[in-house]
Amino acid sequence: MGKFEIKTTNSGKTMFNLKAGNGQVILTSEQYNSKSACENGIESVRTNSQNDDRFERKTAKDGSPYFNLKASNGQVIGKSEMYSSTSAMENGIASVKKNAPDADVDDNS
């Protein structure tokens, strides 16, 4: 089962990673000014991850595929790692869809 891990950055902001059951990071948030804003971001991931239209599939300058998860207002709420292939990226999206809705939250902030 996946989990959200909340942590405090070196600059004092709060962020989260969504990890798959194997411990691999599948989505990384922006940095938030408050823990409550970070928690709202987690809820937004839970909701928006169930709508395929919210996944923006992209290609980095070096050709690596990756994706952003966007909220209904178009704001990016999470970014993926760089993948070796489009099919690997699609597997990452499927993992976010599967894990996000009922992932536990581990607060390490």
DSSP file (Angstrom, degrees, kcal/mol; ACC not computed):
  #  RESIDUE AA STRUCTURE BP1 BP2  ACC     N-H-->O    O-->H-N    N-H-->O    O-->H-N    TCO  KAPPA ALPHA  PHI   PSI    X-CA   Y-CA   Z-CA
    1    1 A M              0   0    0      0, 0.0    98,-0.1     0, 0.0   102,-0.0   0.000 360.0 360.0 360.0 141.0    0.0    0.0    0.0
    2    2 A G        -     0   0    0     93,-0.1   102,-1.1    97,-0.1     2,-0.3  -0.224 360.0-163.5 -77.5 169.2    1.2    3.5   -0.8
    3    3 A K  E     -Ab  19 104A   0     16,-2.0    16,-3.2   100,-0.2     2,-0.5  -0.994  20.4-126.3-153.5 151.8    1.7    6.4    1.6
    4    4 A F  E     -Ab  18 105A   0    100,-3.4   102,-3.6    -2,-0.3     2,-0.5  -0.840  24.2-158.1 -92.4 132.7    2.2   10.1    1.6
    5    5 A E  E     -Ab  17 106A   0     12,-2.9    12,-1.8    -2,-0.5     2,-0.4  -0.962   2.9-158.6-115.4 118.2    5.3   11.3    3.5
    6    6 A I  E     +Ab  16 107A   0    100,-2.4   102,-2.6    -2,-0.5     2,-0.3  -0.777  20.4 167.5 -92.4 135.6    5.3   14.8    4.7
    7    7 A K  E     -A   15   0A   0      8,-2.6     8,-2.4    -2,-0.4     2,-0.4  -0.975  34.9-117.3-145.0 161.5    8.6   16.4    5.5
    8    8 A T  E     -A   14   0A   0    100,-0.4     6,-0.2    -2,-0.3     2,-0.1  -0.840  31.7-135.9 -98.3 133.6   10.1   19.8    6.2
    9    9 A T    >   -     0   0    0      4,-3.1     3,-1.9    -2,-0.4    -1,-0.0  -0.292  29.0-100.5 -81.4 170.3   12.7   21.1    3.7
   10   10 A N  T 3  S+     0   0    0      1,-0.3    -1,-0.1     2,-0.1    -2,-0.0   0.777 124.5  56.9 -61.3 -26.4   16.0   22.8    4.6
   11   11 A S  T 3  S-     0   0    0      2,-0.1    -1,-0.3     1,-0.0     3,-0.1   0.397 122.4-105.9 -87.6   3.7   14.4   26.1    3.9
   12   12 A G  S <  S+     0   0    0     -3,-1.9    -2,-0.1     1,-0.3     2,-0.1   0.503  79.3 126.9  88.6   3.7   11.6   25.4    6.5
   13   13 A K        -     0   0    0     21,-0.0    -4,-3.1     1,-0.0     2,-0.4  -0.423  56.2-120.7 -88.0 169.8    8.8   24.7    4.0
   14   14 A T  E     +AC   8  32A   0     18,-2.6    18,-3.9    -6,-0.2     2,-0.3  -0.896  35.7 159.9-115.2 142.2    6.7   21.6    4.0
   15   15 A M  E     -A    7   0A   0     -8,-2.4    -8,-2.6    -2,-0.4     2,-0.3  -0.919  21.2-140.9-147.4 171.5    6.3   19.1    1.1
   16   16 A F  E     -A    6   0A   0     14,-0.4    13,-2.7    -2,-0.3     2,-0.4  -0.975   1.9-153.8-138.3 156.6    5.2   15.6    0.5
   17   17 A N  E     -AD   5  28A   0    -12,-1.8   -12,-2.9    -2,-0.3     2,-0.6  -0.977  15.5-141.4-120.0 140.3    6.1   12.5   -1.6
   18   18 A L  E     -AD   4  27A   0      9,-2.9     8,-3.3    -2,-0.4     9,-1.3  -0.920  24.8-164.5 -97.8 122.7    3.7    9.9   -2.6
   19   19 A K  E     -AD   3  25A   0    -16,-3.2   -16,-2.0    -2,-0.6     6,-0.2  -0.874  13.5-129.5-111.3 141.8    5.4    6.5   -2.4
   20   20 A A    >   -     0   0    0      4,-2.7     3,-2.2    -2,-0.4   -17,-0.1  -0.231  42.2 -90.3 -74.2 172.8    4.2    3.2   -3.9
   21   21 A G  T 3  S+     0   0    0      1,-0.3    -1,-0.1     2,-0.1    -2,-0.0   0.749 128.1  58.2 -58.5 -26.0    4.0    0.1   -1.8
   22   22 A N  T 3  S-     0   0    0      2,-0.1    -1,-0.3     1,-0.0     3,-0.1   0.404 120.6-107.5 -86.7   3.2    7.6   -0.8   -2.8
   23   23 A G  S <  S+     0   0    0     -3,-2.2     2,-0.3     1,-0.3    -2,-0.1   0.393  73.3 139.8  89.6  -3.0    8.8    2.5   -1.3
   24   24 A Q        -     0   0    0      1,-0.1    -4,-2.7    -5,-0.1     2,-0.4  -0.565  58.0-117.2 -77.4 135.5    9.6    4.2   -4.6
   25   25 A V  E     +D   19   0A   0     -2,-0.3    -6,-0.3    -6,-0.2    56,-0.2  -0.580  37.6 170.4 -70.7 125.3    8.6    7.9   -4.9
   26   26 A I  E     +     0   0A   0     -8,-3.3     2,-0.3    -2,-0.4    -7,-0.2   0.533  65.5  21.7-113.7 -11.5    6.0    8.2   -7.6
   27   27 A L  E     -D   18   0A   0     -9,-1.3    -9,-2.9    53,-0.1     2,-0.4  -0.943  60.8-163.3-157.5 135.1    4.9   11.9   -7.1
   28   28 A T  E     -DE  17  79A   0     51,-2.8    51,-2.7    -2,-0.3   -11,-0.2  -0.974  16.2-141.9-122.6 134.3    6.6   14.9   -5.4
   29   29 A S        -     0   0    0    -13,-2.7    49,-0.2    -2,-0.4    48,-0.1  -0.260  22.4-100.1 -85.0 173.4    4.8   18.0   -4.4
   30   30 A E        -     0   0    0     47,-0.3     2,-0.5    46,-0.1   -14,-0.4  -0.237  51.2 -89.1 -73.2 177.3    5.7   21.6   -4.5
   31   31 A Q        -     0   0    0    -16,-0.1     2,-0.3    -2,-0.1   -16,-0.2  -0.845  44.8-154.5 -96.2 129.9    7.0   23.3   -1.3
   32   32 A Y  B     -C   14   0A   0    -18,-3.9   -18,-2.6    -2,-0.5     3,-0.0  -0.712  20.0-136.0-105.0 153.0    4.3   24.8    0.8
   33   33 A N  S    S+     0   0    0     -2,-0.3     2,-0.3   -20,-0.2    -1,-0.1   0.680  89.3  28.9 -78.6 -18.5    4.5   27.6    3.3
   34   34 A S  S  > S-     0   0    0    -20,-0.1     4,-1.7     1,-0.1   -20,-0.1  -0.965  74.0-123.3-141.7 157.4    2.4   25.8    5.9
   35   35 A K  H  > S+     0   0    0     -2,-0.3     4,-2.6     1,-0.2     5,-0.2   0.874 113.0  56.2 -66.0 -37.4    1.6   22.2    7.0
   36   36 A S  H  > S+     0   0    0      1,-0.2     4,-2.0     2,-0.2    -1,-0.2   0.883 106.1  50.2 -64.7 -36.5   -2.1   22.8    6.4
   37   37 A A  H  > S+     0   0    0      2,-0.2     4,-1.8     1,-0.2    -1,-0.2   0.887 110.3  51.1 -66.0 -37.6   -1.5   23.9    2.8
   38   38 A C  H  X S+     0   0    0     -4,-1.7     4,-1.9     2,-0.2    -2,-0.2   0.915 108.9  50.4 -63.5 -43.6    0.6   20.7    2.4
   39   39 A E  H  X S+     0   0    0     -4,-2.6     4,-2.0     1,-0.2    -2,-0.2   0.867 108.4  52.5 -63.6 -36.4   -2.3   18.6    3.8
   40   40 A N  H  X S+     0   0    0     -4,-2.0     4,-2.1     1,-0.2    -1,-0.2   0.874 106.2  54.9 -64.7 -36.7   -4.7   20.4    1.4
   41   41 A G  H  X S+     0   0    0     -4,-1.8     4,-2.1     2,-0.2    -2,-0.2   0.893 105.7  51.6 -62.6 -40.2   -2.3   19.4   -1.4
   42   42 A I  H  X S+     0   0    0     -4,-1.9     4,-2.4     2,-0.2    -2,-0.2   0.929 109.6  49.1 -61.8 -45.5   -2.5   15.7   -0.4
   43   43 A E  H  X S+     0   0    0     -4,-2.0     4,-2.0     1,-0.2    -1,-0.2   0.874 109.3  53.0 -62.2 -36.2   -6.3   15.9   -0.5
   44   44 A S  H  X S+     0   0    0     -4,-2.1     4,-3.1     2,-0.2     5,-0.3   0.883 108.4  50.0 -66.2 -38.2   -6.1   17.5   -3.9
   45   45 A V  H  X S+     0   0    0     -4,-2.1     4,-2.2     2,-0.2    -2,-0.2   0.928 108.2  53.5 -64.3 -44.5   -3.9   14.6   -5.1
   46   46 A R  H  < S+     0   0    0     -4,-2.4     4,-0.2     1,-0.2    -2,-0.2   0.923 117.8  36.7 -54.8 -45.9   -6.4   12.1   -3.7
   47   47 A T  H >< S+     0   0    0     -4,-2.0     3,-1.2     1,-0.2    -2,-0.2   0.954 120.4  42.9 -72.8 -53.0   -9.2   13.7   -5.7
   48   48 A N  H >< S+     0   0    0     -4,-3.1     3,-1.7     1,-0.3     6,-0.3   0.710  98.2  72.7 -74.0 -21.2   -7.5   14.7   -8.9
   49   49 A S  T 3< S+     0   0    0     -4,-2.2    -1,-0.3    -5,-0.3    -2,-0.1   0.669  89.6  63.0 -68.4 -13.9   -5.5   11.5   -9.4
   50   50 A Q  T <  S+     0   0    0     -3,-1.2     2,-0.6    -4,-0.2    -1,-0.3   0.469  90.4  74.9 -89.1  -1.0   -8.8    9.7  -10.3
   51   51 A N    X   -     0   0    0     -3,-1.7     3,-2.2     1,-0.1     4,-0.3  -0.934  66.6-159.0-114.7 109.3   -9.2   11.9  -13.4
   52   52 A D  G >  S+     0   0    0     -2,-0.6     3,-1.7     1,-0.3    -1,-0.1   0.792  89.7  67.5 -58.8 -28.5   -6.9   11.0  -16.3
   53   53 A D  G 3  S+     0   0    0      1,-0.3    -1,-0.3    -3,-0.1    -5,-0.0   0.687  90.3  64.5 -65.4 -16.6   -7.3   14.4  -17.8
   54   54 A R  G <  S+     0   0    0     -3,-2.2    16,-2.8    -6,-0.3     2,-0.7   0.544  82.3  90.9 -84.7  -7.4   -5.5   15.9  -14.8
   55   55 A F  E <   -F   69   0A   0     -3,-1.7     2,-0.8    -4,-0.3    14,-0.2  -0.816  64.7-158.4 -92.3 117.3   -2.3   14.1  -15.8
   56   56 A E  E     -F   68   0A   0     12,-3.1    12,-2.1    -2,-0.7     2,-0.5  -0.853   8.6-151.0 -97.1 109.9   -0.1   16.2  -18.1
   57   57 A R  E     +F   67   0A   0     -2,-0.8     2,-0.3    10,-0.2    10,-0.2  -0.699  25.9 171.0 -85.4 127.3    2.3   14.0  -20.0
   58   58 A K  E     -F   66   0A   0      8,-3.2     8,-2.2    -2,-0.5     2,-0.4  -0.813  30.0-135.1-134.1 169.3    5.5   15.7  -20.9
   59   59 A T  E     -F   65   0A   0     -2,-0.3     5,-0.1     6,-0.2    23,-0.0  -0.997  22.2-134.7-129.7 128.6    8.9   15.2  -22.3
   60   60 A A    >   -     0   0    0      4,-3.2     3,-2.2    -2,-0.4     6,-0.0  -0.232  34.6 -98.0 -73.2 168.3   12.1   16.7  -20.8
   61   61 A K  T 3  S+     0   0    0      1,-0.3    -1,-0.1     2,-0.1    -2,-0.0   0.807 125.9  54.4 -58.0 -30.8   14.8   18.3  -22.9
   62   62 A D  T 3  S-     0   0    0      2,-0.1    -1,-0.3     1,-0.0    -2,-0.0   0.407 124.2-103.5 -86.1   4.8   16.8   15.1  -22.8
   63   63 A G  S <  S+     0   0    0     -3,-2.2    -2,-0.1     1,-0.3    -1,-0.0   0.395  73.9 142.6  93.5  -3.0   13.8   13.1  -24.2
   64   64 A S        -     0   0    0     -5,-0.1    -4,-3.2     1,-0.1    -1,-0.3  -0.558  47.8-129.6 -74.8 129.9   12.8   11.5  -20.8
   65   65 A P  E     +F   59   0A   0      0, 0.0    18,-3.0     0, 0.0     2,-0.3  -0.523  38.4 154.7 -76.4 147.2    9.1   11.2  -20.3
   66   66 A Y  E     -F   58   0A   0     -8,-2.2    -8,-3.2    16,-0.2     2,-0.3  -0.935  25.5-135.3-155.4 174.8    7.5   12.5  -17.1
   67   67 A F  E     -F   57   0A   0     14,-0.4    13,-2.4    -2,-0.3     2,-0.4  -0.974   2.5-149.9-140.4 156.3    4.2   13.8  -15.9
   68   68 A N  E     -FG  56  79A   0    -12,-2.1   -12,-3.1    -2,-0.3     2,-0.5  -0.936  15.8-141.7-114.9 144.8    2.6   16.5  -13.8
   69   69 A L  E     -FG  55  78A   0      9,-2.9     8,-3.2    -2,-0.4     9,-1.3  -0.947  25.0-162.5-104.2 125.8   -0.6   16.1  -11.9
   70   70 A K  E     - G   0  76A   0    -16,-2.8     6,-0.2    -2,-0.5     2,-0.1  -0.819  13.6-127.7-113.1 148.7   -2.8   19.2  -12.0
   71   71 A A    >   -     0   0    0      4,-2.8     3,-2.2    -2,-0.3    -1,-0.0  -0.294  43.1 -92.4 -79.0 172.8   -5.7   20.5   -9.9
   72   72 A S  T 3  S+     0   0    0      1,-0.3    -1,-0.1     2,-0.1    -2,-0.0   0.755 127.8  57.9 -61.7 -23.8   -9.0   21.6  -11.5
   73   73 A N  T 3  S-     0   0    0      2,-0.1    -1,-0.3     1,-0.0     3,-0.1   0.416 121.2-107.5 -86.5   2.8   -7.6   25.2  -11.6
   74   74 A G  S <  S+     0   0    0     -3,-2.2     2,-0.2     1,-0.3    -2,-0.1   0.369  73.5 139.7  91.0  -4.8   -4.6   24.1  -13.7
   75   75 A Q        -     0   0    0      1,-0.1    -4,-2.8    -5,-0.1     2,-0.4  -0.534  58.3-115.9 -75.4 136.8   -2.1   24.4  -10.9
   76   76 A V  E     + G   0  70A   0     -6,-0.2    -6,-0.3    -2,-0.2   -46,-0.1  -0.585  35.3 174.2 -71.7 126.2    0.6   21.6  -10.7
   77   77 A I  E     +     0   0A   0     -8,-3.2   -47,-0.3    -2,-0.4     2,-0.3   0.516  65.0   9.6-110.2 -10.6    0.2   19.7   -7.4
   78   78 A G  E     - G   0  69A   0     -9,-1.3    -9,-2.9   -49,-0.2     2,-0.3  -0.955  58.1-153.8-166.7 149.8    2.7   17.0   -8.1
   79   79 A K  E     -EG  28  68A   0    -51,-2.7   -51,-2.8    -2,-0.3   -11,-0.2  -0.934  16.0-136.4-126.1 149.6    5.5   16.0  -10.4
   80   80 A S        -     0   0    0    -13,-2.4   -53,-0.1    -2,-0.3   -54,-0.1  -0.381  26.9 -98.6 -92.1 175.1    6.9   12.6  -11.3
   81   81 A E        -     0   0    0    -56,-0.2     2,-0.4   -55,-0.1   -14,-0.4  -0.276  51.9 -85.2 -75.6 175.4   10.4   11.4  -11.7
   82   82 A M        -     0   0    0    -16,-0.1     2,-0.3    -2,-0.1   -16,-0.2  -0.723  48.8-149.3 -83.6 138.0   12.0   11.1  -15.2
   83   83 A Y        -     0   0    0    -18,-3.0     3,-0.1    -2,-0.4     4,-0.0  -0.711  18.7-132.5-109.6 160.1   11.2    7.8  -16.8
   84   84 A S  S    S+     0   0    0     -2,-0.3     2,-0.3   -20,-0.2    -1,-0.1   0.674  88.4   8.9 -82.8 -18.9   13.1    5.7  -19.3
   85   85 A S  S  > S-     0   0    0    -20,-0.1     4,-1.9     1,-0.1    -1,-0.1  -0.977  74.0-108.4-155.5 163.8   10.1    5.2  -21.6
   86   86 A T  H  > S+     0   0    0     -2,-0.3     4,-2.5     1,-0.2     5,-0.2   0.882 119.1  54.0 -63.6 -38.9    6.6    6.3  -22.2
   87   87 A S  H  > S+     0   0    0      1,-0.2     4,-1.9     2,-0.2    -1,-0.2   0.886 107.0  50.9 -66.1 -36.4    5.3    2.9  -21.0
   88   88 A A  H  > S+     0   0    0      2,-0.2     4,-1.8     1,-0.2    -1,-0.2   0.898 110.1  50.5 -65.1 -39.4    7.2    3.3  -17.8
   89   89 A M  H  X S+     0   0    0     -4,-1.9     4,-2.3     2,-0.2    -2,-0.2   0.922 108.4  51.4 -62.8 -44.1    5.7    6.8  -17.3
   90   90 A E  H  X S+     0   0    0     -4,-2.5     4,-2.4     1,-0.2    -1,-0.2   0.868 107.8  53.0 -62.3 -35.9    2.2    5.3  -17.9
   91   91 A N  H  X S+     0   0    0     -4,-1.9     4,-1.9     2,-0.2    -1,-0.2   0.878 107.5  52.5 -64.5 -36.8    2.9    2.7  -15.3
   92   92 A G  H  X S+     0   0    0     -4,-1.8     4,-2.1     2,-0.2    -2,-0.2   0.909 109.0  48.8 -63.4 -43.2    3.8    5.6  -12.9
   93   93 A I  H  X S+     0   0    0     -4,-2.3     4,-2.5     1,-0.2    -2,-0.2   0.926 110.5  50.8 -62.1 -44.9    0.5    7.3  -13.6
   94   94 A A  H  X S+     0   0    0     -4,-2.4     4,-2.0     1,-0.2    -1,-0.2   0.870 108.7  52.8 -60.8 -36.4   -1.4    4.1  -13.0
   95   95 A S  H  X S+     0   0    0     -4,-1.9     4,-2.8     2,-0.2     5,-0.3   0.894 108.5  49.0 -67.5 -40.1    0.5    3.7   -9.7
   96   96 A V  H  X S+     0   0    0     -4,-2.1     4,-2.5     2,-0.2    -2,-0.2   0.939 111.6  49.9 -62.8 -46.0   -0.5    7.2   -8.6
   97   97 A K  H  < S+     0   0    0     -4,-2.5    -2,-0.2     1,-0.2    -1,-0.2   0.883 116.6  42.4 -58.9 -39.0   -4.1    6.4   -9.5
   98   98 A K  H  < S+     0   0    0     -4,-2.0     4,-0.3    -5,-0.2    -2,-0.2   0.911 122.9  34.5 -74.2 -44.6   -4.0    3.2   -7.5
   99   99 A N  H  < S+     0   0    0     -4,-2.8     4,-0.5    -5,-0.1     3,-0.4   0.821 103.5  67.4 -86.2 -33.9   -2.1    4.4   -4.4
  100  100 A A  S >< S+     0   0    0     -4,-2.5     3,-1.1    -5,-0.3   -54,-0.2   0.874  87.4  62.9 -63.3 -43.6   -3.3    8.0   -3.8
  101  101 A P  T 3  S+     0   0    0      0, 0.0    -1,-0.2     0, 0.0    -2,-0.1   0.848 122.2  15.4 -57.7 -38.8   -6.9    7.6   -2.8
  102  102 A D  T 3  S+     0   0    0     -3,-0.4    -2,-0.2    -4,-0.3     2,-0.1   0.108  88.2 138.8-124.5  24.0   -6.4    5.6    0.3
  103  103 A A    <   -     0   0    0     -3,-1.1  -100,-0.2    -4,-0.5   -57,-0.0  -0.450  53.0-119.6 -68.2 139.1   -2.7    6.1    1.1
  104  104 A D  E     -b    3   0A   0   -102,-1.1  -100,-3.4    -2,-0.1     2,-0.5  -0.306  22.5-123.4 -68.6 161.8   -1.8    6.6    4.7
  105  105 A V  E     -b    4   0A   0   -102,-0.2     2,-0.7  -100,-0.1  -100,-0.2  -0.961  19.0-165.6-113.2 123.2   -0.1    9.9    5.7
  106  106 A D  E     -b    5   0A   0   -102,-3.6  -100,-2.4    -2,-0.5     2,-0.8  -0.925  11.9-153.3-108.3 108.5    3.3    9.6    7.5
  107  107 A D  E     +b    6   0A   0     -2,-0.7  -100,-0.1  -102,-0.2  -102,-0.1  -0.742  30.1 157.9 -91.6 107.2    4.1   13.0    9.0
  108  108 A N              0   0    0   -102,-2.6  -100,-0.4    -2,-0.8    -1,-0.1   0.126 360.0 360.0-109.0  17.2    7.9   13.5    9.4
  109  109 A S              0   0    0   -102,-0.2    -1,-0.1   -74,-0.0  -102,-0.1   0.486 360.0 360.0 -76.7 360.0    7.8   17.3    9.5
